[in-house]
C-alpha cells in the first residue's frame, strides 16, 4: 500500500468515526421536561410552539419538542425574558 493510500484510509476512517458520533438519536422532551431543563415555565414552551419558534411533535395527545430545536432556539439569542408576556406588554403598551 502506498503512502497516499494509507493517508486516505486514515482520513476516511476518521470521518466515518466523526459522522457516527454525530448521529446521536433525536431526544424528544415533554413541554414540562423542556421547561425544567432551561428554567422557564411550561407555558413558555407551549407559547414558543404556537409562535412557531420550535416545532411541535405529538405522541398521541402529548406534546413533545426536540431537544435540538430547543438548543437551536436558545443559541439564536431568544430567551424566556425577551418574549415574556410582561415584556411584550411593556413594549406594546408602554
Backbone bond lengths (Angstrom), bond angles and torsions (degrees), N, CA, C in turn:
res aa  C-N    CA-C-N  psi(-1)  N-CA   C-N-CA  omega(-1)  CA-C   N-CA-C  phi
1 X - - - 1.449 - - 1.536 107.99 -
2 X 1.326 115.05 136.90 1.464 118.88 -178.94 1.523 110.39 -80.18
3 X 1.324 113.86 167.25 1.464 120.15 179.28 1.525 111.10 -62.66
4 X 1.317 116.97 -37.79 1.474 120.86 179.59 1.526 110.09 -65.83
5 X 1.318 117.66 -43.19 1.469 120.77 178.41 1.518 111.06 -61.31
6 X 1.291 117.42 -40.14 1.461 122.31 178.23 1.519 110.64 -63.04
7 X 1.314 116.32 -43.69 1.464 119.99 178.68 1.532 111.27 -64.96
8 X 1.321 116.56 -42.49 1.464 120.23 179.62 1.521 110.28 -63.40
9 X 1.302 117.32 -44.62 1.468 120.57 178.37 1.535 111.08 -59.76
10 X 1.311 116.17 -41.60 1.461 120.66 179.63 1.529 110.72 -63.87
11 X 1.317 117.14 -44.09 1.468 121.40 179.72 1.523 110.41 -63.83
12 X 1.310 117.03 -46.05 1.466 121.10 179.77 1.526 110.43 -61.96
13 X 1.308 117.74 -43.69 1.464 122.29 178.98 1.534 110.57 -60.25
14 X 1.349 116.65 -44.19 1.463 121.06 178.81 1.525 111.40 -63.76
15 X 1.324 117.04 -42.82 1.469 121.01 -179.69 1.529 111.34 -66.18
16 X 1.308 117.19 -39.92 1.464 120.11 177.88 1.524 111.17 -64.94
17 X 1.324 117.32 -39.76 1.462 121.11 178.04 1.524 110.40 -64.97
18 X 1.335 117.41 -41.30 1.463 121.54 179.25 1.533 110.76 -64.97
19 X 1.324 116.51 -43.72 1.465 120.55 179.98 1.525 110.95 -64.00
20 X 1.313 117.18 -38.91 1.460 120.71 179.08 1.525 110.85 -65.68
21 X 1.337 117.20 -39.23 1.460 121.14 179.63 1.522 111.42 -67.51
22 X 1.350 117.57 -34.37 1.458 121.65 -179.14 1.529 112.68 -77.61
23 X 1.294 118.09 -17.58 1.459 121.68 -175.41 1.522 111.30 -87.28
24 X 1.318 116.31 48.33 1.460 120.90 177.92 1.523 109.20 -69.72
25 X 1.327 117.93 148.12 1.457 119.68 -179.67 1.528 111.25 -66.19
26 X 1.325 115.17 149.39 1.464 120.78 179.70 1.528 109.54 -65.62
27 X 1.315 115.45 138.43 1.462 120.14 178.77 1.526 108.79 -108.66
28 X 1.325 115.41 116.83 1.453 121.35 177.87 1.523 109.13 -96.09
29 X 1.338 115.84 135.82 1.457 121.84 -179.73 1.516 109.98 -120.57
30 X 1.319 116.35 145.63 1.459 119.69 171.29 1.522 107.54 -70.51
31 X 1.323 116.60 162.81 1.466 120.32 177.89 1.529 109.55 -58.98
32 X 1.314 116.74 -39.82 1.471 120.90 179.84 1.525 110.99 -64.12
33 X 1.333 116.50 -46.51 1.464 119.85 -179.75 1.527 111.61 -65.54
34 X 1.333 116.60 -39.79 1.463 120.60 178.67 1.521 110.08 -63.37
35 X 1.329 116.33 -43.43 1.465 120.65 179.27 1.524 110.73 -62.49
36 X 1.321 116.91 -44.81 1.458 120.54 179.75 1.518 112.27 -64.69
37 X 1.307 116.49 -34.51 1.455 121.29 -178.65 1.527 111.97 -64.10
38 X 1.330 116.42 -39.17 1.462 118.87 -176.08 1.523 113.60 -107.97
39 X 1.333 116.74 0.15 1.463 120.50 173.60 1.518 115.29 78.18
40 X 1.338 116.42 37.98 1.465 120.21 175.17 1.526 108.10 -124.10
41 X 1.321 116.26 171.87 1.455 120.62 177.75 1.534 109.94 -74.77
42 X 1.311 115.94 151.31 1.463 120.78 177.87 1.531 110.82 -58.20
43 X 1.324 116.15 -34.65 1.466 120.51 177.77 1.518 112.73 -62.18
44 X 1.328 116.81 -30.16 1.462 120.47 177.76 1.517 110.29 -65.93
45 X 1.315 117.09 -42.01 1.464 121.17 177.72 1.527 109.37 -61.99
46 X 1.320 116.93 -46.17 1.465 120.88 -179.99 1.532 111.30 -63.70
47 X 1.321 116.97 -36.97 1.469 120.55 177.66 1.526 110.26 -66.25
48 X 1.339 117.30 -42.61 1.459 120.40 177.83 1.522 110.86 -60.83
49 X 1.326 117.16 -34.87 1.463 120.79 176.39 1.529 109.30 -65.88
50 X 1.347 117.07 -48.22 1.477 120.91 179.60 1.522 111.74 -59.32
51 X 1.319 116.41 -39.14 1.461 121.65 -178.29 1.524 112.25 -78.69
52 X 1.328 117.70 -5.25 1.458 121.13 178.59 1.517 114.47 80.01
53 X 1.319 117.15 14.56 1.466 120.22 179.80 1.525 111.29 -76.11
54 X 1.315 116.76 -30.87 1.464 121.88 172.85 1.519 107.71 -134.52
55 X 1.317 115.78 150.69 1.464 121.12 -178.45 1.511 111.33 -79.96
56 X 1.316 115.11 145.56 1.463 122.28 175.95 1.524 108.04 -94.73
57 X 1.298 115.37 133.66 1.460 122.17 173.02 1.517 105.45 -123.10
58 X 1.305 116.71 133.90 1.455 119.70 -176.36 1.514 111.13 -111.65
59 X 1.309 113.64 141.52 1.464 122.06 171.33 1.524 104.16 -120.88
60 X 1.328 115.87 88.16 1.458 119.36 -170.67 1.513 108.31 69.72
61 X 1.305 117.26 -124.15 1.465 121.19 177.92 1.526 112.52 -92.96
62 X 1.295 116.37 -1.19 1.467 120.63 -177.10 1.529 111.12 -87.75
63 X 1.311 114.89 136.03 1.464 121.81 -179.68 1.521 109.13 -88.54
64 X 1.320 115.43 134.50 1.457 121.64 176.67 1.518 108.82 -132.11
65 X 1.320 116.69 149.63 1.459 122.53 173.87 1.521 108.09 -128.58
66 X 1.303 114.96 150.00 1.460 119.33 176.57 1.517 109.59 -79.17
67 X 1.299 115.60 133.08 1.465 119.95 177.93 1.522 110.20 -58.30
68 X 1.328 117.55 -38.03 1.464 121.71 179.57 1.528 110.90 -61.99
69 X 1.350 117.73 -39.06 1.474 121.15 177.82 1.523 110.35 -64.73
70 X 1.314 115.73 -41.40 1.462 120.96 179.63 1.530 110.43 -63.99
71 X 1.315 116.62 -44.07 1.462 120.89 179.07 1.523 111.07 -65.25
72 X 1.343 116.63 -38.15 1.459 120.95 177.82 1.527 110.40 -62.46
73 X 1.326 116.74 -44.03 1.460 121.39 179.28 1.521 110.94 -61.53
74 X 1.310 116.66 -43.90 1.464 120.33 -179.32 1.529 111.61 -67.00
75 X 1.329 116.73 -36.99 1.471 120.04 177.59 1.519 111.29 -67.20
76 X 1.335 116.89 -27.22 1.467 120.28 -178.05 1.523 111.81 -72.27
77 X 1.327 117.41 -9.43 1.452 120.65 176.39 1.507 114.36 103.42
78 X 1.321 118.78 -2.15 1.458 121.02 177.69 1.513 108.50 -79.84
79 X 1.313 115.98 131.41 1.459 119.46 175.53 1.507 109.27 -125.97
80 X 1.300 116.38 166.98 1.460 120.70 -178.99 1.518 111.04 -60.32
81 X 1.320 118.11 -36.06 1.455 121.20 -178.06 1.518 112.61 -71.98
82 X 1.344 117.55 -30.51 1.460 120.56 -178.40 1.521 111.74 -62.71
83 X 1.310 117.99 -36.99 1.455 121.52 -174.22 1.522 112.40 -118.99
84 X 1.297 117.60 25.00 1.455 119.12 179.07 1.524 108.67 -68.18
85 X 1.316 117.69 154.31 1.468 119.74 177.93 1.528 111.68 -56.24
86 X 1.318 116.47 -36.15 1.463 119.90 179.66 1.529 111.37 -65.10
87 X 1.339 116.24 -44.15 1.461 120.22 179.93 1.525 110.81 -65.96
88 X 1.328 117.08 -39.91 1.473 119.77 177.81 1.505 110.59 -65.17
89 X 1.318 118.43 -40.75 1.459 121.41 178.90 1.527 110.43 -63.36
90 X 1.317 117.47 -40.95 1.465 120.94 177.17 1.518 111.33 -61.32
91 X 1.347 115.81 -43.47 1.472 119.76 -179.84 1.526 111.02 -66.26
92 X 1.330 116.70 -44.16 1.462 120.48 -172.91 1.519 113.85 -81.19
93 X 1.324 117.51 -32.00 1.464 120.19 -173.95 1.514 113.64 -117.56
94 X 1.321 116.39 -1.96 1.466 120.33 177.42 1.441 112.63 73.40
